[in-house]
Amino acid sequence: MWVTECSIGMFNMDPQGARDKMMQHDIEVKEGIQSNAVAQLRAVAGLCNSGQFDASTMHLPLHDRKINGDATDQAILRFSESLGPVAELQRLWKKTFELAFNSKNKYMIRTLELVEQGGLDLALSTSEAATFRSEDT
């Protein structure tokens, strides 16, 4: 299974379009434009995911890496990794609670705690991150 399309609000794109937007975002940040919607999508896809890369295959190209988890989590984790390292996200945020997905509820819950201030740039817009206080964690 692979991610073939993703959406942010009313804007649809394929994974390559999302990667292009991530590169464009890096350029826009340097120019003072403040939009990080694709970075937020990347963070949600990487952090709210029960899949995990098999450490013994991390040296392989992304499409050849083994992932422990169901097919949906595998596809979404690969998508997130294609936008940037999931390990970076996991370094910036720590999982504090999880209610696993089940077929009765049809949802999962995961709470996260900020570990490093840089994680805010992935989760919030620049203006929101600027107003975030350490006691908000």
C-alpha positions in Angstrom: 0.0 0.0 0.0 1.2 3.5 -0.9 0.0 7.0 -0.3 -1.2 8.3 -3.7 -2.9 11.6 -2.7 -3.0 13.8 0.3 -5.1 16.9 1.2 -4.6 20.0 3.3 -7.9 21.8 3.6 -9.3 22.0 0.0 -5.8 21.6 -1.6 -5.1 18.1 -3.0 -1.7 16.9 -4.1 0.2 13.7 -4.8 3.3 12.8 -2.6 5.7 14.4 -5.1 3.6 17.6 -4.9 3.9 17.5 -1.1 7.7 17.0 -1.4 7.8 20.0 -3.8 5.8 22.1 -1.3 8.2 21.1 1.5 11.2 22.4 -0.6 9.2 25.5 -1.5 8.4 26.1 2.2 12.1 26.0 3.1 12.7 28.7 0.5 9.7 30.7 1.7 10.8 30.6 5.3 14.0 32.3 4.3 12.0 35.0 2.5 9.7 35.6 5.5 6.6 33.8 4.3 4.9 31.9 7.1 3.1 28.8 6.0 4.0 25.3 7.2 0.9 23.2 6.4 2.8 20.4 4.6 5.3 20.3 7.6 2.3 19.9 9.9 1.0 17.1 7.7 4.4 15.4 7.8 4.4 15.7 11.6 1.0 14.2 12.0 1.7 11.4 9.6 5.0 10.5 11.3 4.0 11.0 15.0 0.4 9.7 15.0 1.5 6.4 13.5 1.9 2.9 15.1 4.3 1.8 12.4 8.0 1.7 13.1 11.0 1.3 10.8 13.1 -1.9 11.3 16.5 -0.5 12.4 18.4 -3.2 10.5 17.0 -1.8 7.2 17.4 1.9 7.7 20.4 2.0 5.4 18.2 0.9 2.5 16.3 3.1 0.1 12.9 4.2 1.6 10.9 1.8 -0.6 13.0 -1.2 0.5 12.9 -0.5 4.3 11.0 -3.0 6.4 8.3 -1.4 8.6 6.6 -3.1 11.5 2.9 -2.2 11.5 -0.2 -2.6 9.5 -0.4 -1.7 5.8 -2.0 1.7 6.4 0.6 2.7 9.0 3.4 1.5 6.7 2.1 3.6 3.8 1.7 6.8 5.9 5.0 6.3 7.6 6.8 6.0 4.3 5.0 9.1 3.1 6.1 11.1 6.2 9.7 9.8 5.8 9.7 11.0 2.2 9.0 14.5 3.4 11.7 14.4 6.1 13.2 12.1 8.7 10.6 10.6 11.1 13.5 10.1 13.6 13.8 13.9 13.8 10.1 14.2 14.7 10.4 11.5 17.4 13.4 13.4 18.8 11.4 16.6 19.0 8.2 15.0 20.5 7.7 12.3 23.1 4.6 10.0 23.1 2.9 10.3 26.5 -0.2 8.2 26.0 -1.8 6.0 23.4 -5.1 4.3 22.9 -4.5 1.9 20.0 -6.9 1.7 17.0 -9.5 -0.9 17.3 -12.3 -2.0 14.9 -15.0 -1.1 17.4 -14.0 2.6 18.0 -12.4 3.0 14.5 -9.9 5.7 15.9 -6.7 5.9 17.9 -5.6 8.5 20.4 -2.0 9.5 20.9 -0.8 12.4 23.1 2.6 14.0 22.7 4.8 16.2 24.7 7.2 18.8 23.3 10.9 17.7 24.0 12.7 20.4 22.0 11.4 23.9 21.1 12.1 23.2 17.4 9.1 20.8 17.3 6.8 23.8 17.6 7.8 24.9 14.1 6.4 21.7 12.7 3.2 21.7 14.7 2.2 25.3 14.7 2.3 28.3 12.3 5.2 30.6 12.9 2.9 33.2 14.5 1.3 30.6 16.8 4.7 29.2 17.8 5.9 32.7 18.7 3.2 33.0 21.3 3.7 29.5 22.8 5.0 29.6 26.4 6.9 26.8 28.1 4.2 26.4 30.7 1.8 25.5 27.8 3.3 22.0 27.6 
